[in-house]
Amino acid sequence: MTYFLLALAVITEVCATLLLKASNGLEKWEFGIASIAFYCISGINFAYVLKSMNVGLAYAIWSGVGIALVCIASVLIWQQKIDGFALSGVVLIFIGTLLITVKSSVAIQ
């Protein structure tokens, strides 16, 4: 259940970030309000995750996967460019997050 809530926190945080971009500096306030709602949902889910998971590990997964997904989504949705260095960074984030998740002995308390 902890990993499900963490995945939900990541997905809602990514949606919030994408909605914030779509708000165009809050000119489109509807997207801004939706972004705030999704950030709230993400924070609530993350708070429940922290009841049973090490905070360092949970934050590494939440932020690492979130960064990677936002980078991928920005390329797909807004056709933003990504170069080899940025792609390498995203791959390293993914590998680091996977390594922490699979090999860490402090995953769930």
N, C-alpha and C positions, 0 to 999 in steps of 0.2 A: 504494500500500500504506500510506503514511503517513496519508492521510486516512481509510482504512478503520480503522486502529488507533486513530486519534483518535476516530472515531465510536464504536468499541467502548468506549473509555475513558469517553466521555460517557455512553453508555447504561448501562454498569455503575455509574458514579458516581450517576446518577439512581436506578437501582434500589436502590443502597445507601442513599441518603437516604430513599427511600420506605419501605424496610424498617425504617430507624431510627425513623421516625414510627410505623410499625405496631407496633414493639416496646413502645410506650407507656412510655417512660422505662426501658427494659430489663426491664420486668415480664414481658414475653413474650420470654424470653431466646433462644428459637429464632430470632426475627426479628433480634435483636441480633447473634447469631453469623453469620447469613446476611449481615447488613449489613457486618460486618467482612470477610467473605470477598469480597463484591462490591467494597468499597473497595480491597482488596488487588489484585484483578484489574484494577481501573481504574488503580491506581498503576503496576502492571507494564506495562500497555499504554501509559500516558502516558510512562513512561521510554523505551520503544522509539521513541515519536513524537519525543522530544527529541533522539534521535540524528541526525535529519535535518531538524528544523524549528526555527526560531527560538523560543526559550523564551517570549518575550513574546507572540508571535502565537499559539503553541499554547495558552498559558494563557488568553489572551483568548477563544479559541474554546471551549475546554473549560469554562471557568467561565461564560461568557455563555450558551452553548447549554444548559448544565446548569441554570442559574438559570431560564431561560425554560421548560424542560421540567418542572422541579419545580413551578413556579407553575401551569402548565396541568394537570399531573397532580393537584395538590392540590385544584383545583376539581372535576375529574372524579371523583376517587376519594373524597375526604372532604367534598365539597360546601362547601369553604371559600370564603368570599366574596372577590371581587376587584373593586376599584372602578376608576374611570376612570384615576386616577393610576397605580395598579399596572399596569393593562393598558397604559397609555402607556409605562411603564418597560420592560415586557417587549418591546413593539414596538421601542423604541429600542435595547434590547440586541440584538435580532435584526438590526436594520438595521446597527448598529455591527459586529456580528460578520460579517455579510455583506459589508460594506464592506471590512473588514480582510482577509477571505479573498479576495475577488474582485480588489481593487485594490492590495493590498500587493505590493511587489516582493521581499519577504523571506520568502515563504511556505515554500519548500523550499530548504535549503542545498545 
